[in-house]
Amino acid sequence: MQRTPVSIFLILVTTLLVSACSKQAIYENAISWERSSSGLETAQLSIGELDIAYLRSKETVDADTLVLIHGFGANKDNWTRLAKELEGEFNIYAFDLPGHGDSSKPLDIGYRFEDQVRYLNQVFAELGITQAHMMGNSMGGAITALYAATHPDQIRSAVLFDPAGIFEYESELVDLVLDGDNPLIPKKAGDFDRLLDFALEKRPFVPWPIFDVMEEKAIANRDVNEVIFAAIRDSGFEPDFRNAITRIEAPVLVVWGKLDRVIDYRNADVFVEAIPDARKAILDDVGHAPMVEVPAESARLFREFLIDSQH
């Protein structure tokens, strides 16, 4: 049974009053509960000098593997709501990419799309993932598309939620970044709230102790986020990415929130035209992260897409 935002808030307040927990402890307890209720558990592995944190299904099922790749400045927990919708249907993995979440955050490694594809390929090899369905959001969507193009034998299908990589139609973000104001990189108190308002049309309920810790973490990641953003910001203006995705062999579903202020939804048409076996779904009243904003609808689209692609 899914708990309402009010019930979650009451649980957190009770925990605070009874145990005098710190905000950090409340955050960790809430995140742990969210993961567990979605059938996920934490794990970690190393590839070279990098430690990679990830979530995986607590119970292995006789089903396909589903790999989930978050966007810029985000982390593996962006997928818990969607994972809950798909629990028991797939063996799920959600990774923290290098530079994000609980994974290593060196400032002196490559963070371009092709670099992240290389790191993920090492992760797949370490975990023995030979074939998978793959989903990615924003930057993770671009990485998913490039991974499918680079390792076509490993990807059975791909879903791109508001993917980066192509910016033929400019968004509100472009003008802000050109003016030296990037809402995707929080620098001070209040910036994280602005980020959520900018990126999401349907913000999920986040109680204040958890929100405060999330904001602190986002501000603490400013330096590495600046490096990552600099590494990827020009990728969509280079022909290599567009040429690469024409080599994707797996069926692809492009899902876009029509009210996305980060990347304009009209770029969906460019992706669909470039990828041989691609289709699109545009969601009204949704922003940059459909899997967070409308997880049940996102799961339904994925199921229908898999059925259609088998015919």
LOROTI-282931 format. One record per residue (C-alpha): residue number from 1; x, y, z. Coordinates in steps of 0.1 Angstrom, whole numbers, plus 5000, padded with zeros to 4 digits. Layout:
N
REC; pos; u; v; w
REC; NUM; X; Y; Z
...
***
This chain:
311
REC; pos; u; v; w
REC; 1; 5000; 5000; 5000
REC; 2; 5014; 5034; 4990
REC; 3; 5016; 5059; 5019
REC; 4; 5002; 5094; 5015
REC; 5; 5025; 5124; 5019
REC; 6; 5007; 5132; 5052
REC; 7; 5014; 5098; 5066
REC; 8; 5051; 5100; 5056
REC; 9; 5053; 5134; 5073
REC; 10; 5037; 5121; 5105
REC; 11; 5061; 5091; 5106
REC; 12; 5091; 5115; 5103
REC; 13; 5078; 5139; 5129
REC; 14; 5071; 5111; 5153
REC; 15; 5107; 5098; 5147
REC; 16; 5121; 5132; 5154
REC; 17; 5101; 5136; 5186
REC; 18; 5107; 5101; 5200
REC; 19; 5144; 5097; 5192
REC; 20; 5156; 5133; 5189
REC; 21; 5171; 5123; 5155
REC; 22; 5192; 5148; 5136
REC; 23; 5181; 5160; 5102
REC; 24; 5207; 5137; 5086
REC; 25; 5193; 5107; 5105
REC; 26; 5158; 5115; 5094
REC; 27; 5169; 5118; 5059
REC; 28; 5188; 5085; 5059
REC; 29; 5158; 5067; 5075
REC; 30; 5133; 5082; 5050
REC; 31; 5155; 5074; 5020
REC; 32; 5161; 5038; 5034
REC; 33; 5123; 5034; 5038
REC; 34; 5116; 5047; 5003
REC; 35; 5142; 5023; 4988
REC; 36; 5129; 4993; 5008
REC; 37; 5093; 5000; 4999
REC; 38; 5103; 4999; 4962
REC; 39; 5120; 4965; 4966
REC; 40; 5155; 4980; 4964
REC; 41; 5187; 4977; 4984
REC; 42; 5220; 4995; 4983
REC; 43; 5252; 4980; 4970
REC; 44; 5286; 4992; 4958
REC; 45; 5314; 4981; 4935
REC; 46; 5347; 4995; 4922
REC; 47; 5360; 5000; 4887
REC; 48; 5396; 5011; 4887
REC; 49; 5399; 5040; 4911
REC; 50; 5362; 5047; 4911
REC; 51; 5336; 5035; 4937
REC; 52; 5302; 5031; 4922
REC; 53; 5271; 5031; 4944
REC; 54; 5239; 5016; 4932
REC; 55; 5204; 5002; 4940
REC; 56; 5194; 4967; 4930
REC; 57; 5163; 4946; 4935
REC; 58; 5163; 4929; 4969
REC; 59; 5149; 4897; 4954
REC; 60; 5160; 4883; 4921
REC; 61; 5131; 4873; 4898
REC; 62; 5129; 4852; 4866
REC; 63; 5127; 4883; 4844
REC; 64; 5147; 4907; 4823
REC; 65; 5172; 4932; 4837
REC; 66; 5163; 4969; 4837
REC; 67; 5191; 4995; 4841
REC; 68; 5182; 5031; 4852
REC; 69; 5205; 5061; 4846
REC; 70; 5198; 5094; 4863
REC; 71; 5204; 5130; 4850
REC; 72; 5228; 5158; 4857
REC; 73; 5231; 5166; 4894
REC; 74; 5207; 5139; 4903
REC; 75; 5212; 5104; 4917
REC; 76; 5200; 5068; 4918
REC; 77; 5171; 5077; 4941
REC; 78; 5154; 5096; 4913
REC; 79; 5142; 5062; 4902
REC; 80; 5126; 5047; 4934
REC; 81; 5091; 5058; 4925
REC; 82; 5092; 5042; 4891
REC; 83; 5110; 5011; 4905
REC; 84; 5080; 5007; 4929
REC; 85; 5057; 5006; 4899
REC; 86; 5078; 4979; 4882
REC; 87; 5088; 4958; 4913
REC; 88; 5088; 4921; 4906
REC; 89; 5086; 4926; 4868
REC; 90; 5123; 4932; 4863
REC; 91; 5157; 4928; 4880
REC; 92; 5164; 4965; 4886
REC; 93; 5196; 4984; 4888
REC; 94; 5199; 5021; 4894
REC; 95; 5234; 5035; 4894
REC; 96; 5250; 5067; 4908
REC; 97; 5272; 5078; 4879
REC; 98; 5307; 5090; 4887
REC; 99; 5305; 5125; 4901
REC; 100; 5270; 5119; 4915
REC; 101; 5252; 5106; 4946
REC; 102; 5273; 5083; 4967
REC; 103; 5298; 5074; 4939
REC; 104; 5333; 5088; 4936
REC; 105; 5335; 5125; 4926
REC; 106; 5370; 5132; 4913
REC; 107; 5374; 5165; 4895
REC; 108; 5401; 5153; 4871
REC; 109; 5384; 5125; 4851
REC; 110; 5363; 5127; 4819
REC; 111; 5326; 5134; 4823
REC; 112; 5315; 5136; 4787
REC; 113; 5288; 5113; 4775
REC; 114; 5312; 5088; 4760
REC; 115; 5332; 5088; 4792
REC; 116; 5301; 5078; 4812
REC; 117; 5293; 5051; 4786
REC; 118; 5328; 5037; 4792
REC; 119; 5324; 5036; 4830
REC; 120; 5289; 5020; 4826
REC; 121; 5303; 4993; 4803
REC; 122; 5328; 4984; 4830
REC; 123; 5300; 4983; 4856
REC; 124; 5280; 4960; 4833
REC; 125; 5310; 4937; 4829
REC; 126; 5316; 4937; 4867
REC; 127; 5280; 4927; 4874
REC; 128; 5277; 4902; 4845
REC; 129; 5250; 4922; 4828
REC; 130; 5250; 4910; 4792
REC; 131; 5216; 4922; 4781
REC; 132; 5193; 4948; 4796
REC; 133; 5165; 4972; 4790
REC; 134; 5178; 5007; 4797
REC; 135; 5162; 5040; 4808
REC; 136; 5178; 5074; 4812
REC; 137; 5166; 5109; 4821
REC; 138; 5181; 5141; 4808
REC; 139; 5219; 5136; 4807
REC; 140; 5212; 5100; 4815
REC; 141; 5190; 5098; 4785
REC; 142; 5218; 5109; 4763
REC; 143; 5241; 5084; 4779
REC; 144; 5215; 5057; 4774
REC; 145; 5211; 5065; 4738
REC; 146; 5249; 5065; 4732
REC; 147; 5253; 5033; 4752
REC; 148; 5227; 5016; 4730
REC; 149; 5245; 5029; 4699
REC; 150; 5280; 5018; 4712
REC; 151; 5270; 4984; 4726
REC; 152; 5239; 4974; 4705
REC; 153; 5243; 4937; 4715
REC; 154; 5237; 4945; 4752
REC; 155; 5205; 4967; 4749
REC; 156; 5171; 4951; 4743
REC; 157; 5152; 4984; 4745
REC; 158; 5158; 5019; 4756
REC; 159; 5135; 5046; 4771
REC; 160; 5147; 5082; 4770
REC; 161; 5130; 5106; 4794
REC; 162; 5135; 5142; 4783
REC; 163; 5170; 5133; 4770
REC; 164; 5199; 5157; 4766
REC; 165; 5223; 5154; 4736
REC; 166; 5202; 5174; 4710
REC; 167; 5193; 5210; 4715
REC; 168; 5179; 5221; 4681
REC; 169; 5150; 5238; 4699
REC; 170; 5163; 5260; 4727
REC; 171; 5147; 5260; 4762
REC; 172; 5144; 5285; 4790
REC; 173; 5176; 5271; 4804
REC; 174; 5198; 5282; 4775
REC; 175; 5191; 5319; 4780
REC; 176; 5197; 5316; 4817
REC; 177; 5230; 5298; 4813
REC; 178; 5242; 5323; 4787
REC; 179; 5235; 5350; 4812
REC; 180; 5256; 5333; 4838
REC; 181; 5227; 5320; 4858
REC; 182; 5224; 5282; 4859
REC; 183; 5194; 5270; 4880
REC; 184; 5206; 5234; 4878
REC; 185; 5236; 5241; 4900
REC; 186; 5226; 5252; 4936
REC; 187; 5252; 5275; 4952
REC; 188; 5234; 5289; 4982
REC; 189; 5203; 5284; 5004
REC; 190; 5171; 5287; 4984
REC; 191; 5187; 5276; 4951
REC; 192; 5176; 5240; 4955
REC; 193; 5140; 5250; 4959
REC; 194; 5144; 5271; 4927
REC; 195; 5159; 5240; 4910
REC; 196; 5130; 5218; 4918
REC; 197; 5105; 5245; 4907
REC; 198; 5124; 5249; 4874
REC; 199; 5129; 5213; 4866
REC; 200; 5096; 5197; 4879
REC; 201; 5060; 5207; 4870
REC; 202; 5047; 5182; 4895
REC; 203; 5069; 5184; 4926
REC; 204; 5067; 5154; 4949
REC; 205; 5061; 5161; 4986
REC; 206; 5094; 5164; 5005
REC; 207; 5092; 5171; 5043
REC; 208; 5115; 5199; 5055
REC; 209; 5142; 5178; 5073
REC; 210; 5147; 5158; 5041
REC; 211; 5146; 5188; 5019
REC; 212; 5173; 5206; 5040
REC; 213; 5197; 5177; 5037
REC; 214; 5191; 5174; 5000
REC; 215; 5198; 5211; 4996
REC; 216; 5230; 5208; 5016
REC; 217; 5242; 5179; 4995
REC; 218; 5234; 5198; 4963
REC; 219; 5254; 5228; 4974
REC; 220; 5283; 5207; 4985
REC; 221; 5284; 5192; 4950
REC; 222; 5288; 5225; 4933
REC; 223; 5324; 5221; 4923
REC; 224; 5320; 5187; 4906
REC; 225; 5287; 5198; 4891
REC; 226; 5305; 5228; 4875
REC; 227; 5331; 5204; 4860
REC; 228; 5304; 5179; 4847
REC; 229; 5282; 5207; 4832
REC; 230; 5312; 5221; 4814
REC; 231; 5321; 5187; 4800
REC; 232; 5286; 5180; 4786
REC; 233; 5272; 5214; 4777
REC; 234; 5285; 5214; 4741
REC; 235; 5278; 5178; 4733
REC; 236; 5245; 5185; 4716
REC; 237; 5261; 5210; 4693
REC; 238; 5285; 5184; 4679
REC; 239; 5275; 5160; 4650
REC; 240; 5291; 5130; 4667
REC; 241; 5262; 5124; 4690
REC; 242; 5235; 5127; 4663
REC; 243; 5255; 5104; 4640
REC; 244; 5260; 5079; 4668
REC; 245; 5223; 5074; 4676
REC; 246; 5215; 5065; 4640
REC; 247; 5233; 5032; 4648
REC; 248; 5209; 5022; 4676
REC; 249; 5194; 4988; 4668
REC; 250; 5171; 4984; 4698
REC; 251; 5135; 4998; 4698
REC; 252; 5135; 5032; 4715
REC; 253; 5107; 5052; 4733
REC; 254; 5112; 5089; 4737
REC; 255; 5091; 5103; 4766
REC; 256; 5089; 5140; 4771
REC; 257; 5071; 5164; 4795
REC; 258; 5056; 5191; 4774
REC; 259; 5063; 5217; 4801
REC; 260; 5100; 5209; 4803
REC; 261; 5119; 5241; 4809
REC; 262; 5153; 5224; 4809
REC; 263; 5152; 5209; 4774
REC; 264; 5125; 5218; 4749
REC; 265; 5101; 5189; 4742
REC; 266; 5102; 5196; 4705
REC; 267; 5136; 5180; 4704
REC; 268; 5117; 5146; 4707
REC; 269; 5110; 5148; 4670
REC; 270; 5148; 5151; 4662
REC; 271; 5155; 5120; 4683
REC; 272; 5127; 5100; 4666
REC; 273; 5139; 5110; 4631
REC; 274; 5175; 5100; 4639
REC; 275; 5169; 5067; 4656
REC; 276; 5158; 5039; 4632
REC; 277; 5132; 5022; 4654
REC; 278; 5119; 5050; 4677
REC; 279; 5086; 5064; 4688
REC; 280; 5076; 5092; 4711
REC; 281; 5051; 5100; 4739
REC; 282; 5045; 5137; 4749
REC; 283; 5030; 5142; 4784
REC; 284; 5009; 5173; 4790
REC; 285; 5014; 5191; 4824
REC; 286; 5047; 5173; 4831
REC; 287; 5081; 5188; 4834
REC; 288; 5117; 5175; 4830
REC; 289; 5114; 5142; 4850
REC; 290; 5083; 5121; 4841
REC; 291; 5096; 5091; 4861
REC; 292; 5095; 5113; 4892
REC; 293; 5064; 5133; 4884
REC; 294; 5042; 5106; 4869
REC; 295; 5057; 5072; 4878
REC; 296; 5026; 5052; 4872
REC; 297; 5021; 5067; 4837
REC; 298; 5058; 5062; 4829
REC; 299; 5056; 5026; 4839
REC; 300; 5024; 5021; 4818
REC; 301; 5041; 5036; 4787
REC; 302; 5070; 5013; 4792
REC; 303; 5049; 4982; 4794
REC; 304; 5029; 4992; 4763
REC; 305; 5061; 5000; 4745
REC; 306; 5075; 4966; 4752
REC; 307; 5044; 4948; 4740
REC; 308; 5042; 4970; 4708
REC; 309; 5079; 4965; 4700
REC; 310; 5075; 4927; 4701
REC; 311; 5050; 4927; 4673
***
